[in-house]
Amino acid sequence: MIKEICGELVLSFDDEKTAEVVLNSITPDNLKVPPYIRIEARQLKNKIIFNIHVYEKGIGPLINTFNDLIRCIQAVVDTISLIN
């Protein structure tokens, strides 16, 4: 059995402010995860870097977590586009 599987997602935005808004918008969702998942997110200038760790559950939860994260990010980006 796999003990831990992890993946990284790096997103680049037009500017630092957009990256900050996106990160702040999805942070509350990242606080509510099962105990076998850990999500770390940080901003580096105009980029957001996500590291997702899944313990003892295999690749399925990792893929699902990435999919959920990308859907949330897309919703925020779409909202920002409508406002601008």
Backbone atoms as SQL, in Angstrom:
CREATE TABLE atoms (id INTEGER PRIMARY KEY, chain TEXT, resi INTEGER, resn TEXT, atom TEXT, x REAL, y REAL, z REAL);
INSERT INTO atoms VALUES
  (1, 'A', 1, 'MET', 'N', 0.842, -1.177, 0.000),
  (2, 'A', 1, 'MET', 'CA', 0.000, 0.000, 0.000),
  (3, 'A', 1, 'MET', 'C', 0.889, 1.244, 0.000),
  (4, 'A', 2, 'ILE', 'N', 0.425, 2.284, -0.677),
  (5, 'A', 2, 'ILE', 'CA', 1.151, 3.547, -0.717),
  (6, 'A', 2, 'ILE', 'C', 0.939, 4.282, 0.601),
  (7, 'A', 3, 'LYS', 'N', 2.012, 4.689, 1.243),
  (8, 'A', 3, 'LYS', 'CA', 1.946, 5.428, 2.508),
  (9, 'A', 3, 'LYS', 'C', 1.548, 6.878, 2.290),
  (10, 'A', 4, 'GLU', 'N', 2.166, 7.519, 1.292),
  (11, 'A', 4, 'GLU', 'CA', 1.892, 8.921, 1.010),
  (12, 'A', 4, 'GLU', 'C', 2.066, 9.167, -0.482),
  (13, 'A', 5, 'ILE', 'N', 1.172, 9.968, -1.033),
  (14, 'A', 5, 'ILE', 'CA', 1.299, 10.414, -2.416),
  (15, 'A', 5, 'ILE', 'C', 1.057, 11.913, -2.415),
  (16, 'A', 6, 'CYS', 'N', 1.855, 12.634, -3.183),
  (17, 'A', 6, 'CYS', 'CA', 1.693, 14.079, -3.183),
  (18, 'A', 6, 'CYS', 'C', 1.855, 14.630, -4.595),
  (19, 'A', 7, 'GLY', 'N', 1.297, 15.813, -4.787),
  (20, 'A', 7, 'GLY', 'CA', 1.394, 16.487, -6.066),
  (21, 'A', 7, 'GLY', 'C', 1.470, 17.982, -5.858),
  (22, 'A', 8, 'GLU', 'N', 1.971, 18.667, -6.878),
  (23, 'A', 8, 'GLU', 'CA', 2.113, 20.119, -6.810),
  (24, 'A', 8, 'GLU', 'C', 1.402, 20.739, -8.004),
  (25, 'A', 9, 'LEU', 'N', 0.745, 21.846, -7.752),
  (26, 'A', 9, 'LEU', 'CA', 0.073, 22.624, -8.789),
  (27, 'A', 9, 'LEU', 'C', 0.584, 24.051, -8.678),
  (28, 'A', 10, 'VAL', 'N', 1.089, 24.591, -9.773),
  (29, 'A', 10, 'VAL', 'CA', 1.592, 25.964, -9.803),
  (30, 'A', 10, 'VAL', 'C', 0.760, 26.736, -10.815),
  (31, 'A', 11, 'LEU', 'N', 0.155, 27.820, -10.357),
  (32, 'A', 11, 'LEU', 'CA', -0.666, 28.664, -11.216),
  (33, 'A', 11, 'LEU', 'C', -0.031, 30.043, -11.309),
  (34, 'A', 12, 'SER', 'N', 0.080, 30.573, -12.517),
  (35, 'A', 12, 'SER', 'CA', 0.604, 31.922, -12.733),
  (36, 'A', 12, 'SER', 'C', -0.532, 32.835, -13.166),
  (37, 'A', 13, 'PHE', 'N', -0.569, 34.024, -12.583),
  (38, 'A', 13, 'PHE', 'CA', -1.604, 35.009, -12.898),
  (39, 'A', 13, 'PHE', 'C', -0.960, 36.256, -13.492),
  (40, 'A', 14, 'ASP', 'N', -1.788, 37.151, -13.999),
  (41, 'A', 14, 'ASP', 'CA', -1.276, 38.373, -14.620),
  (42, 'A', 14, 'ASP', 'C', -0.526, 39.258, -13.633),
  (43, 'A', 15, 'ASP', 'N', -0.960, 39.248, -12.377),
  (44, 'A', 15, 'ASP', 'CA', -0.333, 40.116, -11.385),
  (45, 'A', 15, 'ASP', 'C', -0.461, 39.510, -9.988),
  (46, 'A', 16, 'GLU', 'N', 0.264, 40.104, -9.044),
  (47, 'A', 16, 'GLU', 'CA', 0.273, 39.610, -7.670),
  (48, 'A', 16, 'GLU', 'C', -1.085, 39.763, -6.991),
  (49, 'A', 17, 'LYS', 'N', -1.787, 40.855, -7.287),
  (50, 'A', 17, 'LYS', 'CA', -3.084, 41.110, -6.652),
  (51, 'A', 17, 'LYS', 'C', -4.090, 40.015, -7.014),
  (52, 'A', 18, 'THR', 'N', -4.123, 39.612, -8.273),
  (53, 'A', 18, 'THR', 'CA', -5.035, 38.538, -8.687),
  (54, 'A', 18, 'THR', 'C', -4.698, 37.239, -7.968),
  (55, 'A', 19, 'ALA', 'N', -3.419, 36.929, -7.879),
  (56, 'A', 19, 'ALA', 'CA', -3.004, 35.715, -7.167),
  (57, 'A', 19, 'ALA', 'C', -3.450, 35.783, -5.710),
  (58, 'A', 20, 'GLU', 'N', -3.298, 36.946, -5.099),
  (59, 'A', 20, 'GLU', 'CA', -3.697, 37.124, -3.704),
  (60, 'A', 20, 'GLU', 'C', -5.207, 36.931, -3.529),
  (61, 'A', 21, 'VAL', 'N', -5.993, 37.522, -4.420),
  (62, 'A', 21, 'VAL', 'CA', -7.457, 37.398, -4.340),
  (63, 'A', 21, 'VAL', 'C', -7.874, 35.939, -4.501),
  (64, 'A', 22, 'VAL', 'N', -7.288, 35.250, -5.461),
  (65, 'A', 22, 'VAL', 'CA', -7.631, 33.838, -5.683),
  (66, 'A', 22, 'VAL', 'C', -7.272, 33.006, -4.455),
  (67, 'A', 23, 'LEU', 'N', -6.069, 33.191, -3.944),
  (68, 'A', 23, 'LEU', 'CA', -5.640, 32.412, -2.778),
  (69, 'A', 23, 'LEU', 'C', -6.546, 32.669, -1.575),
  (70, 'A', 24, 'ASN', 'N', -6.844, 33.935, -1.318),
  (71, 'A', 24, 'ASN', 'CA', -7.708, 34.259, -0.179),
  (72, 'A', 24, 'ASN', 'C', -9.132, 33.739, -0.365),
  (73, 'A', 25, 'SER', 'N', -9.585, 33.662, -1.602),
  (74, 'A', 25, 'SER', 'CA', -10.946, 33.198, -1.869),
  (75, 'A', 25, 'SER', 'C', -11.115, 31.701, -1.656),
  (76, 'A', 26, 'ILE', 'N', -10.073, 30.939, -1.907),
  (77, 'A', 26, 'ILE', 'CA', -10.225, 29.483, -1.780),
  (78, 'A', 26, 'ILE', 'C', -9.680, 28.926, -0.472),
  (79, 'A', 27, 'THR', 'N', -8.992, 29.732, 0.302),
  (80, 'A', 27, 'THR', 'CA', -8.416, 29.251, 1.558),
  (81, 'A', 27, 'THR', 'C', -9.447, 28.631, 2.498),
  (82, 'A', 28, 'PRO', 'N', -10.639, 29.227, 2.683),
  (83, 'A', 28, 'PRO', 'CA', -11.611, 28.579, 3.587),
  (84, 'A', 28, 'PRO', 'C', -11.992, 27.162, 3.156),
  (85, 'A', 29, 'ASP', 'N', -12.067, 26.906, 1.854),
  (86, 'A', 29, 'ASP', 'CA', -12.381, 25.558, 1.374),
  (87, 'A', 29, 'ASP', 'C', -11.282, 24.568, 1.725),
  (88, 'A', 30, 'ASN', 'N', -10.044, 25.031, 1.738),
  (89, 'A', 30, 'ASN', 'CA', -8.918, 24.142, 2.020),
  (90, 'A', 30, 'ASN', 'C', -8.806, 23.770, 3.496),
  (91, 'A', 31, 'LEU', 'N', -9.531, 24.469, 4.347),
  (92, 'A', 31, 'LEU', 'CA', -9.491, 24.161, 5.774),
  (93, 'A', 31, 'LEU', 'C', -10.362, 22.962, 6.129),
  (94, 'A', 32, 'LYS', 'N', -11.313, 22.629, 5.253),
  (95, 'A', 32, 'LYS', 'CA', -12.255, 21.537, 5.523),
  (96, 'A', 32, 'LYS', 'C', -11.903, 20.323, 4.661),
  (97, 'A', 33, 'VAL', 'N', -10.879, 19.603, 5.067),
  (98, 'A', 33, 'VAL', 'CA', -10.470, 18.414, 4.320),
  (99, 'A', 33, 'VAL', 'C', -10.419, 17.222, 5.269),
  (100, 'A', 34, 'PRO', 'N', -10.551, 16.026, 4.723),
  (101, 'A', 34, 'PRO', 'CA', -10.449, 14.828, 5.574),
  (102, 'A', 34, 'PRO', 'C', -9.064, 14.753, 6.235),
  (103, 'A', 35, 'PRO', 'N', -8.977, 14.023, 7.331),
  (104, 'A', 35, 'PRO', 'CA', -7.706, 13.956, 8.067),
  (105, 'A', 35, 'PRO', 'C', -6.567, 13.309, 7.283),
  (106, 'A', 36, 'TYR', 'N', -6.859, 12.573, 6.226),
  (107, 'A', 36, 'TYR', 'CA', -5.808, 11.926, 5.446),
  (108, 'A', 36, 'TYR', 'C', -5.314, 12.798, 4.289),
  (109, 'A', 37, 'ILE', 'N', -5.792, 14.046, 4.217),
  (110, 'A', 37, 'ILE', 'CA', -5.350, 14.986, 3.179),
  (111, 'A', 37, 'ILE', 'C', -4.767, 16.229, 3.848),
  (112, 'A', 38, 'ARG', 'N', -3.650, 16.692, 3.307),
  (113, 'A', 38, 'ARG', 'CA', -3.069, 17.966, 3.753),
  (114, 'A', 38, 'ARG', 'C', -2.826, 18.833, 2.526),
  (115, 'A', 39, 'ILE', 'N', -3.315, 20.069, 2.577),
  (116, 'A', 39, 'ILE', 'CA', -3.115, 21.011, 1.480),
  (117, 'A', 39, 'ILE', 'C', -2.307, 22.188, 2.002),
  (118, 'A', 40, 'GLU', 'N', -1.226, 22.466, 1.323),
  (119, 'A', 40, 'GLU', 'CA', -0.408, 23.639, 1.631),
  (120, 'A', 40, 'GLU', 'C', -0.494, 24.566, 0.428),
  (121, 'A', 41, 'ALA', 'N', -0.697, 25.848, 0.684),
  (122, 'A', 41, 'ALA', 'CA', -0.767, 26.822, -0.403),
  (123, 'A', 41, 'ALA', 'C', 0.018, 28.057, -0.009),
  (124, 'A', 42, 'ARG', 'N', 0.745, 28.586, -0.973),
  (125, 'A', 42, 'ARG', 'CA', 1.488, 29.817, -0.715),
  (126, 'A', 42, 'ARG', 'C', 1.553, 30.640, -1.998),
  (127, 'A', 43, 'GLN', 'N', 1.710, 31.930, -1.795),
  (128, 'A', 43, 'GLN', 'CA', 1.831, 32.841, -2.924),
  (129, 'A', 43, 'GLN', 'C', 3.288, 33.243, -3.070),
  (130, 'A', 44, 'LEU', 'N', 3.749, 33.241, -4.295),
  (131, 'A', 44, 'LEU', 'CA', 5.096, 33.690, -4.620),
  (132, 'A', 44, 'LEU', 'C', 4.961, 34.658, -5.800),
  (133, 'A', 45, 'LYS', 'N', 4.925, 35.929, -5.476),
  (134, 'A', 45, 'LYS', 'CA', 4.689, 37.002, -6.455),
  (135, 'A', 45, 'LYS', 'C', 3.353, 36.771, -7.159),
  (136, 'A', 46, 'ASN', 'N', 3.368, 36.533, -8.468),
  (137, 'A', 46, 'ASN', 'CA', 2.112, 36.357, -9.202),
  (138, 'A', 46, 'ASN', 'C', 1.713, 34.885, -9.337),
  (139, 'A', 47, 'LYS', 'N', 2.320, 34.035, -8.537),
  (140, 'A', 47, 'LYS', 'CA', 2.034, 32.596, -8.597),
  (141, 'A', 47, 'LYS', 'C', 1.439, 32.100, -7.287),
  (142, 'A', 48, 'ILE', 'N', 0.617, 31.062, -7.414),
  (143, 'A', 48, 'ILE', 'CA', 0.151, 30.312, -6.243),
  (144, 'A', 48, 'ILE', 'C', 0.684, 28.900, -6.410),
  (145, 'A', 49, 'ILE', 'N', 1.260, 28.388, -5.353),
  (146, 'A', 49, 'ILE', 'CA', 1.823, 27.040, -5.369),
  (147, 'A', 49, 'ILE', 'C', 1.065, 26.207, -4.348),
  (148, 'A', 50, 'PHE', 'N', 0.463, 25.125, -4.824),
  (149, 'A', 50, 'PHE', 'CA', -0.274, 24.195, -3.967),
  (150, 'A', 50, 'PHE', 'C', 0.499, 22.893, -3.877),
  (151, 'A', 51, 'ASN', 'N', 0.629, 22.374, -2.678),
  (152, 'A', 51, 'ASN', 'CA', 1.166, 21.036, -2.455),
  (153, 'A', 51, 'ASN', 'C', 0.085, 20.247, -1.739),
  (154, 'A', 52, 'ILE', 'N', -0.280, 19.134, -2.325),
  (155, 'A', 52, 'ILE', 'CA', -1.338, 18.283, -1.758),
  (156, 'A', 52, 'ILE', 'C', -0.727, 16.941, -1.394),
  (157, 'A', 53, 'HIS', 'N', -0.962, 16.528, -0.147),
  (158, 'A', 53, 'HIS', 'CA', -0.457, 15.252, 0.355),
  (159, 'A', 53, 'HIS', 'C', -1.654, 14.390, 0.747),
  (160, 'A', 54, 'VAL', 'N', -1.637, 13.143, 0.308),
  (161, 'A', 54, 'VAL', 'CA', -2.675, 12.180, 0.688),
  (162, 'A', 54, 'VAL', 'C', -1.969, 10.995, 1.345),
  (163, 'A', 55, 'TYR', 'N', -2.465, 10.617, 2.515),
  (164, 'A', 55, 'TYR', 'CA', -1.845, 9.554, 3.293),
  (165, 'A', 55, 'TYR', 'C', -2.697, 8.293, 3.277),
  (166, 'A', 56, 'GLU', 'N', -2.107, 7.192, 2.826),
  (167, 'A', 56, 'GLU', 'CA', -2.659, 5.840, 2.910),
  (168, 'A', 56, 'GLU', 'C', -4.004, 5.652, 2.212),
  (169, 'A', 57, 'LYS', 'N', -4.317, 6.455, 1.214),
  (170, 'A', 57, 'LYS', 'CA', -5.594, 6.304, 0.505),
  (171, 'A', 57, 'LYS', 'C', -5.416, 6.153, -0.997),
  (172, 'A', 58, 'GLY', 'N', -4.196, 6.242, -1.502),
  (173, 'A', 58, 'GLY', 'CA', -3.957, 6.062, -2.927),
  (174, 'A', 58, 'GLY', 'C', -4.147, 7.335, -3.734),
  (175, 'A', 59, 'ILE', 'N', -4.161, 7.159, -5.048),
  (176, 'A', 59, 'ILE', 'CA', -4.165, 8.300, -5.951),
  (177, 'A', 59, 'ILE', 'C', -5.550, 8.916, -6.151),
  (178, 'A', 60, 'GLY', 'N', -6.614, 8.165, -5.929),
  (179, 'A', 60, 'GLY', 'CA', -7.975, 8.669, -6.144),
  (180, 'A', 60, 'GLY', 'C', -8.275, 9.970, -5.408),
  (181, 'A', 61, 'PRO', 'N', -8.052, 10.024, -4.102),
  (182, 'A', 61, 'PRO', 'CA', -8.310, 11.271, -3.386),
  (183, 'A', 61, 'PRO', 'C', -7.422, 12.434, -3.846),
  (184, 'A', 62, 'LEU', 'N', -6.202, 12.140, -4.296),
  (185, 'A', 62, 'LEU', 'CA', -5.327, 13.193, -4.802),
  (186, 'A', 62, 'LEU', 'C', -5.917, 13.804, -6.070),
  (187, 'A', 63, 'ILE', 'N', -6.345, 12.964, -6.981),
  (188, 'A', 63, 'ILE', 'CA', -6.955, 13.446, -8.231),
  (189, 'A', 63, 'ILE', 'C', -8.233, 14.222, -7.931),
  (190, 'A', 64, 'ASN', 'N', -9.061, 13.693, -7.054),
  (191, 'A', 64, 'ASN', 'CA', -10.308, 14.381, -6.700),
  (192, 'A', 64, 'ASN', 'C', -10.043, 15.739, -6.065),
  (193, 'A', 65, 'THR', 'N', -9.019, 15.812, -5.216),
  (194, 'A', 65, 'THR', 'CA', -8.680, 17.072, -4.562),
  (195, 'A', 65, 'THR', 'C', -8.187, 18.093, -5.581),
  (196, 'A', 66, 'PHE', 'N', -7.343, 17.655, -6.518),
  (197, 'A', 66, 'PHE', 'CA', -6.907, 18.560, -7.585),
  (198, 'A', 66, 'PHE', 'C', -8.098, 19.052, -8.401),
  (199, 'A', 67, 'ASN', 'N', -8.997, 18.156, -8.762),
  (200, 'A', 67, 'ASN', 'CA', -10.178, 18.552, -9.539),
  (201, 'A', 67, 'ASN', 'C', -11.032, 19.568, -8.792),
  (202, 'A', 68, 'ASP', 'N', -11.277, 19.327, -7.516),
  (203, 'A', 68, 'ASP', 'CA', -12.061, 20.262, -6.704),
  (204, 'A', 68, 'ASP', 'C', -11.374, 21.618, -6.610),
  (205, 'A', 69, 'LEU', 'N', -10.083, 21.605, -6.391),
  (206, 'A', 69, 'LEU', 'CA', -9.314, 22.828, -6.272),
  (207, 'A', 69, 'LEU', 'C', -9.367, 23.635, -7.575),
  (208, 'A', 70, 'ILE', 'N', -9.185, 22.965, -8.687),
  (209, 'A', 70, 'ILE', 'CA', -9.218, 23.644, -9.988),
  (210, 'A', 70, 'ILE', 'C', -10.601, 24.224, -10.267),
  (211, 'A', 71, 'ARG', 'N', -11.652, 23.501, -9.917),
  (212, 'A', 71, 'ARG', 'CA', -13.021, 24.034, -10.098),
  (213, 'A', 71, 'ARG', 'C', -13.234, 25.286, -9.258),
  (214, 'A', 72, 'CYS', 'N', -12.777, 25.277, -8.016),
  (215, 'A', 72, 'CYS', 'CA', -12.917, 26.457, -7.149),
  (216, 'A', 72, 'CYS', 'C', -12.131, 27.639, -7.708),
  (217, 'A', 73, 'ILE', 'N', -10.925, 27.377, -8.153),
  (218, 'A', 73, 'ILE', 'CA', -10.098, 28.441, -8.719),
  (219, 'A', 73, 'ILE', 'C', -10.746, 29.010, -9.970),
  (220, 'A', 74, 'GLN', 'N', -11.270, 28.151, -10.824),
  (221, 'A', 74, 'GLN', 'CA', -11.914, 28.620, -12.049),
  (222, 'A', 74, 'GLN', 'C', -13.116, 29.498, -11.734),
  (223, 'A', 75, 'ALA', 'N', -13.878, 29.148, -10.721),
  (224, 'A', 75, 'ALA', 'CA', -15.034, 29.965, -10.321),
  (225, 'A', 75, 'ALA', 'C', -14.582, 31.353, -9.870),
  (226, 'A', 76, 'VAL', 'N', -13.500, 31.419, -9.124),
  (227, 'A', 76, 'VAL', 'CA', -12.983, 32.716, -8.668),
  (228, 'A', 76, 'VAL', 'C', -12.485, 33.531, -9.864),
  (229, 'A', 77, 'VAL', 'N', -11.735, 32.900, -10.748),
  (230, 'A', 77, 'VAL', 'CA', -11.211, 33.606, -11.926),
  (231, 'A', 77, 'VAL', 'C', -12.359, 34.108, -12.805),
  (232, 'A', 78, 'ASP', 'N', -13.390, 33.293, -12.984),
  (233, 'A', 78, 'ASP', 'CA', -14.547, 33.719, -13.776),
  (234, 'A', 78, 'ASP', 'C', -15.238, 34.919, -13.136),
  (235, 'A', 79, 'THR', 'N', -15.359, 34.903, -11.823),
  (236, 'A', 79, 'THR', 'CA', -15.980, 36.021, -11.100),
  (237, 'A', 79, 'THR', 'C', -15.156, 37.295, -11.240),
  (238, 'A', 80, 'ILE', 'N', -13.850, 37.165, -11.116),
  (239, 'A', 80, 'ILE', 'CA', -12.967, 38.317, -11.298),
  (240, 'A', 80, 'ILE', 'C', -13.129, 38.897, -12.704),
  (241, 'A', 81, 'SER', 'N', -13.211, 38.027, -13.699),
  (242, 'A', 81, 'SER', 'CA', -13.384, 38.485, -15.082),
  (243, 'A', 81, 'SER', 'C', -14.679, 39.238, -15.276),
  (244, 'A', 82, 'LEU', 'N', -15.746, 38.788, -14.622),
  (245, 'A', 82, 'LEU', 'CA', -17.037, 39.472, -14.736),
  (246, 'A', 82, 'LEU', 'C', -16.985, 40.857, -14.094),
  (247, 'A', 83, 'ILE', 'N', -16.280, 40.975, -12.987),
  (248, 'A', 83, 'ILE', 'CA', -16.181, 42.244, -12.273),
  (249, 'A', 83, 'ILE', 'C', -15.361, 43.261, -13.069),
  (250, 'A', 84, 'ASN', 'N', -14.302, 42.765, -13.683),
  (251, 'A', 84, 'ASN', 'CA', -13.428, 43.667, -14.451),
  (252, 'A', 84, 'ASN', 'C', -14.046, 43.873, -15.770);
